[in-house]
Amino acid sequence: MVLLGFAVGAQATKAAGLTILTEENPPLNFIKNGEITGLATEVVGELVKRTGTGGKIKLVAWPKGYQALLEQPNIALFSTAMTSERKALFQWVGPLVVLDTNLYALKGSRIEIANLDQARKINGIATVTKYYSEQMLKQEGFTNTQSYPDRETTIRRLLDGTVQLLASGNMEMPAALKKTGASMDDVKNAFTVSTDLIYIAFSKGTSPELVARWQDALDEMKRNGTFAQIYARWLPGETPPGIFQLVTEEYPPVTFMKDGKPSGLVTDMVREIAARQKLPDNIRLTSWKNAYNMALVHPKVLLFSAERTPERESLFQWVGPVGKNSAIFYAKKGSGIRINSLEEAKAIASIATTTNWFTEQHLKREGFKNLLSSPDPRANVRQLMDGKVQLSIFTDITIEELAREAGYSINDLEPVFTMVQTDFYIAISRDTPADVVRAWQSTLDGLKKDGTFEKIYRRYLPNADLGNLLER
């Protein structure tokens, strides 16, 4: 067991009795010149000072630290990933770090990945054999990966043009690039496949007041720039986690990537609300599955945009509405398929739906048994055109762009039945303070009153019927 060499006051130590544990996990926590250092260690050391908390950081094996966290009072363990299974077991302060599995391209290349479907078409993605990132891509149905024995080899294959992308965790990349004589200046993050947020976990027996003091101190470090400065020293080029995490997906024209930056109808609204509340613009575009799971598990996550369905109502808090659309069954043009009700649609052999989208949830709620679920809506266009399904369901404001990205035209499809017309919202994770939700709703209402909402809306949908969107 190795102790960090910074001092804390004996009186504070006695008062708090806090034991602070971590494991060897560079660049977050590791031994250098006989002392523990690293990004997370430096942040925790600063929090110890700012809160006047007593305790000393000890480096232990992860199983031993986790067992102490489960069984003993006054234990803090970092860097700990919050998961749905762990969430209720501990108290949490953070997030300290964003752990991403990314697809990296050469900086200066014209490769832009907005969704997993586009990544599947890339001519070669380098992965490390049996690494988590490789297994994840295989689970998502990727067949264009090229497996190599170590991270340095994947980087060399990217640099020499053998592959167009490489899959890697963001923590690994700076050191691996350095070993090959390259740096983060030579690559760019083309797409984030999955995200874990890393925290300080406190045992249940720890004073909630102490935990709250640590969280307040961390939030202040984020507001005054101290946290960003520490983060940049260890992970240059990475966006540090803010007090709030703003996440979205590729869903044009509502949200999409443009010139390497999240854009779109609701993205611009969220960006304007954040600016009026003096919050940093740290919007992250990722897959819907990843964004949705983040909002389910973590506090202070804002997911946009989302339909407010019965299945989701109690899972999130809601700000909006920020738009409206119609969910429509589409057939291949000339198919001759005609339906006049949901009951008739149940008799169709197969209907393509997008995993966890409100349209799929609605059909499941209505008792549909003939659904073929895919994680990417563009795949549903192709399945329809290839004859693998007879119908697909999309929204009216997104289908034209989705059809184009799938390699077809909206004229290749025809609407056969409108299932439902709905409003969509900003979904805020359940355990976010209510005053935060009220502030976002109030600011959105302000956008509607001063004309900003309509101006943004018509920038993307100039002929849209706003109806009563401006009245709520």
Residue pairs with C-beta under 8 A, 6 or more apart in sequence:
1 58
1 59
1 60
2 31
2 34
2 36
2 58
2 59
3 36
3 56
3 57
3 58
3 59
4 35
4 36
4 41
4 45
4 56
4 57
4 58
4 59
5 34
5 35
6 45
6 48
8 48
8 53
8 54
8 55
8 56
9 52
9 54
10 54
11 54
12 52
12 53
12 54
13 54
13 55
13 56
14 54
15 54
16 53
16 54
16 55
16 74
16 210
17 54
17 55
17 74
18 53
18 54
18 55
18 74
18 75
18 76
18 206
18 210
19 55
19 56
19 58
19 68
19 72
19 74
19 75
19 76
20 44
20 48
20 55
20 56
20 57
20 58
20 76
20 78
21 57
21 58
21 59
21 60
21 65
21 68
21 69
21 75
21 76
21 77
21 78
22 28
22 29
22 36
22 40
22 41
22 44
22 57
22 58
22 59
22 60
22 65
22 77
22 78
22 79
23 29
23 59
23 60
23 61
23 62
23 65
24 30
24 31
24 59
25 38
25 79
26 38
26 175
27 38
27 39
27 171
27 174
27 175
27 234
27 235
28 38
28 39
28 40
28 41
28 79
28 97
28 171
28 198
29 36
29 37
29 38
29 40
29 41
29 59
29 78
29 79
30 36
30 37
30 38
31 37
31 59
36 57
36 59
38 234
39 96
39 97
39 230
39 231
39 233
39 234
39 235
40 78
40 79
40 96
40 97
40 198
41 57
42 230
42 233
42 234
43 96
43 218
43 221
43 227
43 230
44 57
44 76
44 78
44 96
44 200
45 57
46 221
46 226
46 230
47 53
47 93
47 200
47 214
47 217
47 218
47 221
48 55
50 217
50 220
50 221
51 210
51 213
51 214
51 217
53 210
53 213
53 214
55 76
60 68
65 77
66 77
68 75
68 77
68 203
69 75
69 77
69 80
69 90
69 201
69 203
70 89
70 203
71 203
72 203
72 205
73 203
73 204
73 205
73 206
74 203
74 205
74 206
75 202
75 203
75 205
75 206
76 200
76 201
76 202
76 203
76 206
77 200
77 201
78 96
78 198
78 199
78 200
78 201
79 96
79 97
79 198
79 199
79 200
80 86
80 90
80 198
80 199
80 200
80 201
81 99
81 196
81 197
81 198
81 199
82 92
82 94
82 95
82 197
82 198
82 199
82 201
82 297
82 298
83 297
84 296
84 297
86 201
87 297
89 204
90 201
90 202
90 203
90 204
91 201
91 202
91 203
91 204
91 206
91 208
91 211
92 199
92 200
92 201
92 202
92 211
92 299
93 199
93 200
93 202
93 211
93 214
93 215
93 218
94 197
94 198
94 199
94 200
94 215
94 218
94 241
95 197
95 198
95 199
95 241
95 245
95 298
96 198
96 199
96 200
96 218
96 241
97 171
97 197
97 198
97 241
98 170
98 195
98 196
98 197
98 198
98 238
98 239
98 240
98 241
99 169
99 170
99 171
99 195
99 196
99 197
99 198
100 169
100 170
100 189
100 192
100 193
100 194
100 195
100 196
101 132
101 133
101 136
101 167
101 168
101 169
101 170
101 192
101 193
101 194
101 195
102 167
102 168
102 169
102 170
102 173
102 189
102 190
102 191
102 192
102 193
103 113
103 119
103 125
103 165
103 166
103 167
103 189
103 190
103 191
103 192
103 193
104 158
104 165
104 166
104 167
104 168
104 173
104 187
104 188
104 189
104 190
105 111
105 113
105 158
105 164
105 165
105 187
105 188
105 190
106 158
106 159
106 186
106 187
106 188
107 185
107 186
107 187
107 188
109 164
109 188
111 122
111 164
111 165
111 190
112 190
112 257
112 260
113 119
113 122
113 165
113 190
113 191
114 191
114 250
114 256
114 257
114 285
115 191
115 249
115 250
115 287
115 376
115 378
116 140
116 191
116 193
116 287
116 375
116 376
117 376
117 378
117 379
117 405
117 406
118 191
118 405
119 125
119 142
119 165
119 190
119 191
120 141
120 142
120 143
120 144
121 144
122 144
122 164
122 165
123 144
123 163
123 164
124 144
124 146
124 162
124 163
124 164
124 165
125 137
125 142
125 144
125 145
125 146
125 163
125 164
125 165
125 166
125 167
126 145
126 146
126 148
126 153
126 154
126 157
126 158
126 162
126 163
126 165
126 166
126 167
127 133
127 134
127 137
127 145
127 146
127 147
127 148
127 154
127 166
127 167
128 134
128 147
128 148
128 149
128 150
128 151
128 154
128 168
129 147
129 148
129 149
131 167
132 169
133 167
133 168
133 169
133 193
134 145
134 147
134 167
136 167
136 193
136 194
137 145
137 167
137 193
138 145
140 193
140 375
145 167
146 157
146 162
146 163
148 154
148 157
151 168
151 172
151 176
152 176
152 179
152 180
154 163
154 166
154 167
154 168
155 166
155 176
155 177
155 180
155 182
156 180
157 163
157 166
158 164
158 165
158 166
158 187
159 180
159 182
159 186
165 190
167 193
168 176
170 189
170 235
170 238
171 235
173 184
173 187
174 183
174 184
174 235
174 236
177 183
177 184
177 186
177 187
184 236
184 237
185 237
188 260
191 286
192 284
192 285
192 286
192 290
193 286
193 287
193 290
194 286
194 287
194 290
195 247
195 284
195 286
195 290
195 294
197 241
197 245
197 294
197 298
200 214
202 210
202 211
202 214
218 227
219 243
221 227
222 228
222 240
222 242
222 243
223 243
227 240
228 240
231 238
231 240
232 240
239 282
239 284
240 282
241 282
242 279
242 280
242 282
243 279
243 300
244 274
244 279
244 282
244 300
244 301
244 302
244 436
245 282
245 284
245 294
245 298
245 300
245 301
245 302
246 270
246 274
246 281
246 282
246 283
246 284
246 302
246 304
247 283
247 284
247 285
247 286
247 290
247 291
247 294
247 295
247 301
247 302
247 303
247 304
248 255
248 262
248 264
248 266
248 267
248 270
248 283
248 284
248 285
248 286
248 291
248 303
248 304
248 305
249 255
249 285
249 286
249 287
249 288
249 291
250 256
250 257
250 285
251 264
251 288
251 305
251 398
252 264
252 398
252 401
252 402
253 264
253 265
253 397
253 398
253 401
253 460
253 461
254 264
254 265
254 266
254 267
254 305
254 323
254 397
254 398
254 424
255 262
255 263
255 264
255 265
255 266
255 267
255 285
255 304
255 305
256 262
256 263
256 264
256 267
256 285
256 401
257 263
257 285
258 264
262 283
262 284
262 285
264 460
265 322
265 323
265 456
265 457
265 459
265 460
265 461
266 304
266 305
266 322
266 323
266 424
266 426
267 283
267 304
268 456
268 459
269 322
269 444
269 447
269 453
269 456
270 283
270 302
270 304
270 426
271 281
271 283
272 447
272 452
272 456
273 440
273 443
273 444
273 447
274 280
274 281
275 281
276 443
276 446
277 439
277 440
277 443
284 291
287 375
288 354
288 355
288 356
288 357
288 375
289 355
289 356
289 375
291 303
292 303
292 356
294 301
294 303
295 301
295 302
295 303
295 316
295 427
295 428
295 429
296 315
296 429
297 429
298 429
299 429
299 431
299 432
300 428
300 429
300 432
300 436
301 428
301 429
301 432
302 426
302 427
302 428
302 429
302 440
303 316
303 426
303 427
303 428
303 429
304 322
304 425
304 426
304 427
305 320
305 322
305 323
305 424
305 425
305 426
306 312
306 316
306 358
306 424
306 425
306 426
306 427
307 357
307 358
307 422
307 423
307 424
307 425
308 318
308 320
308 321
308 422
308 423
308 424
308 425
308 427
309 358
309 361
309 362
310 365
311 361
311 365
312 358
312 361
312 427
314 430
315 427
315 430
316 427
316 428
316 429
316 430
317 427
317 428
317 429
317 430
317 432
317 434
317 437
318 425
318 426
318 427
318 428
318 437
319 425
319 426
319 428
319 437
319 440
319 441
319 444
320 423
320 424
320 425
320 426
320 441
320 444
320 472
321 423
321 424
321 425
321 469
321 472
322 424
322 425
322 426
322 444
323 397
323 423
323 424
323 457
323 469
324 421
324 422
324 423
324 424
324 467
324 469
325 395
325 396
325 397
325 398
325 421
325 422
325 424
326 395
326 396
326 418
326 419
326 420
326 421
326 422
327 358
327 359
327 362
327 393
327 394
327 395
327 418
327 419
327 420
327 421
327 422
328 393
328 394
328 395
328 396
328 399
328 415
328 416
328 417
328 418
328 419
329 339
329 345
329 351
329 391
329 392
329 393
329 415
329 416
329 417
329 418
329 419
330 384
330 391
330 392
330 393
330 394
330 399
330 413
330 414
330 415
330 416
331 337
331 384
331 390
331 391
331 413
331 414
331 416
332 384
332 385
332 387
332 412
332 413
332 414
333 411
333 412
333 413
333 414
334 414
335 390
335 414
337 348
337 390
337 391
337 416
338 416
339 345
339 348
339 391
339 416
339 417
340 417
341 417
342 366
342 419
345 351
345 368
345 391
345 417
346 367
346 368
346 369
346 370
348 370
348 390
348 391
349 370
349 389
349 390
350 370
350 371
350 372
350 388
350 389
350 390
350 391
351 363
351 368
351 370
351 371
351 372
351 389
351 390
351 391
351 392
351 393
352 371
352 372
352 373
352 374
352 379
352 380
352 383
352 384
352 388
352 389
352 391
352 392
352 393
353 359
353 360
353 363
353 371
353 372
353 373
353 374
353 380
353 392
353 393
354 360
354 373
354 374
354 375
354 376
354 377
354 380
355 373
355 374
355 375
357 377
358 422
359 393
359 394
359 395
359 419
360 371
360 373
360 393
362 419
362 420
363 371
363 393
363 419
364 371
372 383
372 388
372 389
374 380
374 383
377 394
377 398
377 402
378 402
378 405
378 406
379 406
380 389
380 392
380 393
380 394
381 392
381 402
381 403
381 406
381 408
381 413
382 406
382 407
382 408
383 389
383 392
384 390
384 391
384 392
384 413
385 406
385 408
385 412
391 416
393 419
394 402
396 415
397 461
397 464
399 410
399 413
400 410
403 409
403 410
403 412
403 413
404 410
423 469
426 440
426 444
428 436
428 437
428 440
444 453
446 452
447 453
447 456
448 454
448 469
448 470
453 469
453 470
454 466
454 470
457 464
457 466
457 469
458 464
